[in-house]
Amino acid sequence: MNYYKNLYIGESIKEKKTEILNKLEMNKPILQLYVITLAKAKHNHLEFTKSLLWRESSFKEELLIVGLAGDYKEAVQLIAKIVEEVHMMTNEVNIRKYICDRQQEE
């Protein structure tokens, strides 16, 4: 799996980050988790889904995991945080470009 090097993690799951990443790598079910990725369609920026649906996705090896959240509300809040950060840093909201550029930085 591909993870954003500055992975966003929801407050409710920060202490379980290592355990969650291990379970994702082993494709084990995680009931209370939402996975935020760069969108499949290049004209979109982000999308998120429950990890149980993520496990079945044929695209999961191709997508960059940008963030992880403990529930729906936290996923929406994390996406809002990402949008705010991108706007603050670039005066734009081109989230895909910002994340891809930062991913390539050393």
LINQUINOR-V445766 format. One record per pair of residues at least 24 apart in sequence whose ideal C-beta (glycine too) atoms are under 10 Angstrom apart, sorted by the first residue. I is the first residue (numbers start at 0). J is the second residue. Records with the same first field share a line. If there is no record, write none. Layout:
BEGIN
I = J, J
END
This chain:
BEGIN
0 = 24, 26, 34, 53, 59, 60, 61, 62, 63, 64
1 = 36, 37, 59, 60, 61, 62, 63, 64, 65, 102
2 = 63, 64, 65, 66, 67, 102
3 = 35, 36, 37, 63, 64, 65, 66, 81, 98, 99, 101, 102
4 = 63, 98, 101, 102, 103, 104, 105
5 = 65, 66, 84, 98, 101, 102, 104
6 = 35, 63, 64, 65, 66, 67
7 = 35, 64, 65, 66, 67, 68, 74, 77, 78, 80, 81, 84, 98
8 = 66, 67, 68, 69, 73, 77
9 = 33, 35, 66, 67, 68, 69, 70, 72, 73, 74, 76, 77, 80
10 = 68, 69, 73, 76, 77
11 = 68, 69, 70, 72, 73
12 = 67, 68, 69, 70, 73
13 = 67, 69
15 = 67, 69
16 = 67
19 = 50, 67, 69
20 = 64, 67
22 = 50, 54
23 = 50, 53, 54, 59, 64, 67
26 = 53, 54, 55, 59
27 = 54
28 = 54
29 = 53, 54, 67, 69
31 = 68, 69, 70, 73
32 = 67, 68, 69, 70, 73, 74
33 = 66, 67, 68, 69, 70, 71, 72, 73, 74, 75, 77, 78
34 = 59, 62, 64, 65, 66, 67, 68, 74
35 = 63, 64, 65, 66, 67, 68, 74, 75, 77, 78, 81
36 = 61, 62, 63, 64, 65, 66
37 = 61, 62, 63, 64, 65, 94, 95, 98, 99, 102
38 = 62, 94, 95
41 = 95
42 = 95
43 = 94, 95
44 = 78, 81, 82, 85, 92, 93, 94, 95, 96, 97, 98
45 = 74, 77, 78, 81, 82, 94, 95, 98
46 = 78
47 = 71, 74, 75, 77, 78
48 = 74
49 = 74
63 = 95, 98, 99, 102
65 = 94, 95, 98, 102
END
